[in-house]
């Protein structure tokens, strides 16, 4: 118990020591500067000094903040959003319904449509989920679209992006004992969102979480399997299915999970109703 307390104390001490040093440096720079500058409050200096994320114990608030900054960079320079308000409202309604039934419903979620004809979906930390116009067109019904969104929520609920960021930072040698510098964290987050380097275990876990979320939200769980099977017939496997494990292995695991739950049926399978909702895309 003493070792546990000592470890917590050391992490707390390092974090606040870094913060104090950052503030002192900022104060020294502002005092020593010969130019006339606006007065800066101690609160502002504290905020400016907080430039480090300790990924091993990042809070929900810090994760959401980091996700917001990653999203800002993505939408400003990496992806083009689809702006039709009706389609965006529809996707957001589905996403919020799923988020409310997920195992991590206590953070805000943002669902955005990317104007891209590839069949793709991805997520970054802090509740940000992206689906392409190509994926919306490929889905036959709302439940199939919801199955993909639920899978991405599963990654967020499991905090997979945070662990991937930690591993990437260690591999690059850009993290310190204090943590990871903010701008570096944002850039790694952008890279991870676009590259989707999810492990076999991560994909299976997101599938299992997503399947349960899908069922709790009232959607037919069979839609997740049906959509994967449909996409396997594509000439080239869509990006979000091309990472390991093999899609056939994921389908087998999902079938086993559905059978173990003894739950059947569910909504969201009306193809005509779905086509009407995404009609602006045609």
Secondary structure, 3 states (H helix, E strand, C coil): CHHHHHHHHHHHHHHHHHHHHHHHHHHHHHHHCCCCCCCCCHHHHHHHHCCEECHHHCCHHHHHHHHHHHHHHHHHHHCCECCCHHHHHHHHHHHHHHHHCCCCCCCCCEEEEECCCCCCEEEECCCEEEEEHHHHHHCCCHHHHHHHHHHHHHHHHCCHHHHHHHHHHHHHCCCCCCCEEHHHHHHHHHHHHHHCCCCHHHHHHHHHHHHHHHHHCCECCHHHHHHHHHHCCCCCCCHHHHCCCCHHHHHHHHHHHHHHHCCCCCECCCHHHHHHHCHHHC
